[in-house]
C-alpha cells in the first residue's frame, strides 16, 4: 500500500420518501416527507411523527386551501 487511507464521503442530500407513514418503521437523517400538507426534513434518524419532537424540521408549510370566501 501507499499509506493512503480510504475515505467514505456522506453528503447530507435530502431524499423525498413521499407521505409519512408510521408503518415505515423509521426514517434516516435528511429524509424528507409530506405530513399534514407540509414538507418535513429529518434532522436525525427517527421513528417519530413530524412535528412531535425535535427530530424533524418544518421545511415548507402547507398553503391555504384555495377556497375563496365571499
Backbone as CSV, one residue per row, in Angstrom:
resi,resn,N_x,N_y,N_z,CA_x,CA_y,CA_z,C_x,C_y,C_z
1,UNK,0.834,-1.193,0.000,0.000,0.000,0.000,0.867,1.241,0.000
2,UNK,0.243,2.336,-0.357,0.973,3.596,-0.430,0.742,4.461,0.802
3,UNK,0.097,3.916,1.808,-0.170,4.668,3.019,-1.415,5.535,2.937
4,UNK,-2.146,5.451,1.832,-3.372,6.230,1.691,-4.495,5.595,2.499
5,UNK,-5.328,6.428,3.051,-6.477,5.946,3.814,-7.727,6.027,2.961
6,UNK,-8.594,5.053,3.133,-9.881,5.062,2.450,-10.809,6.030,3.168
7,UNK,-11.478,6.865,2.416,-12.379,7.857,2.986,-13.783,7.604,2.466
8,UNK,-14.746,7.547,3.381,-16.147,7.424,2.999,-16.770,8.801,3.109
9,UNK,-17.342,9.257,2.033,-17.954,10.570,1.992,-19.468,10.418,2.058
10,UNK,-20.073,11.052,3.053,-21.523,11.010,3.193,-22.037,12.437,3.134
11,UNK,-22.774,12.732,2.077,-23.302,14.074,1.891,-24.739,14.160,2.389
12,UNK,-25.090,15.274,3.017,-26.462,15.436,3.516,-27.434,15.825,2.402
13,UNK,-27.727,14.888,1.524,-28.628,15.146,0.415,-30.035,14.697,0.800
14,UNK,-30.994,15.625,0.815,-32.366,15.236,1.156,-32.943,14.273,0.119
15,UNK,-33.602,13.237,0.595,-34.265,12.272,-0.277,-35.740,12.265,0.093
16,UNK,-36.595,12.498,-0.905,-38.037,12.538,-0.656,-38.574,11.117,-0.525
17,UNK,-39.203,10.820,0.617,-39.742,9.492,0.910,-41.271,9.446,0.840
18,UNK,-41.863,10.422,0.196,-43.311,10.510,-0.003,-44.040,10.852,1.290
19,UNK,-45.303,10.460,1.414,-46.107,10.782,2.588,-45.606,9.976,3.790
20,UNK,-45.498,10.661,4.965,-45.034,9.988,6.181,-45.969,8.845,6.526
21,UNK,-45.391,7.706,6.863,-46.166,6.535,7.254,-45.550,5.930,8.497
22,UNK,-46.383,5.664,9.498,-45.933,5.029,10.730,-45.416,3.620,10.440
23,UNK,-45.974,2.985,9.424,-45.613,1.603,9.100,-44.210,1.459,8.516
24,UNK,-43.584,2.577,8.140,-42.229,2.507,7.570,-41.229,2.014,8.611
25,UNK,-41.436,2.348,9.860,-40.552,1.889,10.924,-39.436,2.854,11.268
26,UNK,-39.272,3.895,10.495,-38.270,4.901,10.804,-37.717,5.557,9.557
27,UNK,-37.147,6.718,9.763,-36.556,7.485,8.680,-35.136,7.869,9.074
28,UNK,-34.285,8.060,8.078,-32.897,8.433,8.315,-32.743,9.949,8.239
29,UNK,-31.673,10.456,8.841,-31.371,11.883,8.770,-31.367,12.327,7.316
30,UNK,-31.974,13.483,7.055,-32.064,14.124,5.743,-33.164,13.553,4.854
31,UNK,-33.900,12.534,5.325,-35.076,12.103,4.580,-36.102,13.224,4.659
32,UNK,-36.869,13.406,3.603,-37.954,14.382,3.621,-39.270,13.655,3.380
33,UNK,-40.318,14.133,4.039,-41.640,13.533,3.901,-42.692,14.632,3.855
34,UNK,-43.837,14.282,3.321,-45.001,15.150,3.385,-45.862,14.669,4.540
35,UNK,-46.281,15.597,5.393,-47.147,15.263,6.524,-48.040,16.464,6.794
36,UNK,-49.350,16.236,6.820,-50.294,17.323,7.075,-50.240,18.417,6.016
37,UNK,-49.847,18.060,4.803,-49.756,19.027,3.725,-48.474,19.830,3.704
38,UNK,-47.581,19.597,4.670,-46.310,20.309,4.755,-45.153,19.362,4.459
39,UNK,-43.986,19.940,4.118,-42.786,19.162,3.871,-41.878,19.239,5.085
40,UNK,-41.426,18.078,5.570,-40.579,17.983,6.755,-39.258,17.310,6.411
41,UNK,-38.165,17.722,7.078,-36.841,17.124,6.900,-36.405,16.519,8.233
42,UNK,-35.968,15.265,8.194,-35.470,14.611,9.405,-34.080,15.152,9.740
43,UNK,-33.904,15.627,10.959,-32.612,16.148,11.403,-31.686,15.030,11.865
44,UNK,-32.269,13.898,12.206,-31.517,12.722,12.654,-32.382,11.499,12.393
45,UNK,-31.826,10.318,12.551,-32.625,9.105,12.404,-33.773,9.170,13.407
46,UNK,-34.975,8.814,12.963,-36.141,8.981,13.831,-37.258,8.002,13.485
47,UNK,-38.046,7.700,14.485,-39.274,6.930,14.310,-40.484,7.780,14.681
48,UNK,-40.245,9.046,15.028,-41.299,9.949,15.479,-42.097,10.535,14.326
49,UNK,-43.301,10.952,14.650,-44.170,11.643,13.694,-43.657,13.082,13.564
50,UNK,-43.596,13.624,12.356,-43.150,15.010,12.183,-43.940,15.989,13.044
51,UNK,-43.223,16.921,13.659,-43.849,17.950,14.474,-44.079,17.571,15.920
52,UNK,-43.742,16.340,16.311,-43.991,15.910,17.690,-42.770,16.028,18.585
53,UNK,-41.594,16.180,17.992,-40.366,16.345,18.782,-39.327,17.063,17.928
54,UNK,-38.109,17.151,18.392,-37.068,17.896,17.699,-36.325,17.136,16.619
55,UNK,-36.822,15.971,16.226,-36.110,15.195,15.207,-36.484,15.604,13.785
56,UNK,-37.520,16.426,13.651,-37.965,16.899,12.335,-37.932,18.416,12.302
57,UNK,-37.690,18.975,11.114,-37.748,20.428,10.913,-38.728,20.708,9.777
58,UNK,-39.624,21.641,10.022,-40.583,22.049,9.002,-39.835,22.807,7.909
59,UNK,-39.923,22.320,6.685,-39.225,22.959,5.572,-40.158,23.867,4.774
60,UNK,-41.369,23.367,4.481,-42.350,24.143,3.720,-43.714,23.923,4.354
61,UNK,-44.300,25.015,4.851,-45.613,24.928,5.489,-46.706,24.880,4.431
62,UNK,-47.734,24.077,4.702,-48.839,23.960,3.745,-49.464,25.321,3.497
63,UNK,-49.989,25.485,2.302,-50.614,26.747,1.921,-52.090,26.781,2.264
64,UNK,-52.726,27.811,1.805,-54.173,27.933,2.010,-54.885,26.871,1.224
65,UNK,-56.106,26.587,1.597,-56.858,25.523,0.963,-57.410,25.884,-0.413
66,UNK,-57.294,27.140,-0.812,-57.716,27.545,-2.145,-59.169,27.925,-2.289
67,UNK,-59.923,27.863,-1.223,-61.337,28.219,-1.295,-61.494,29.721,-1.074
68,UNK,-62.221,30.344,-1.971,-62.490,31.772,-1.833,-63.608,31.995,-0.806
69,UNK,-63.464,33.023,-0.029,-64.513,33.400,0.933,-65.223,34.618,0.374
70,UNK,-66.511,34.491,0.166,-67.268,35.640,-0.378,-68.368,36.053,0.554
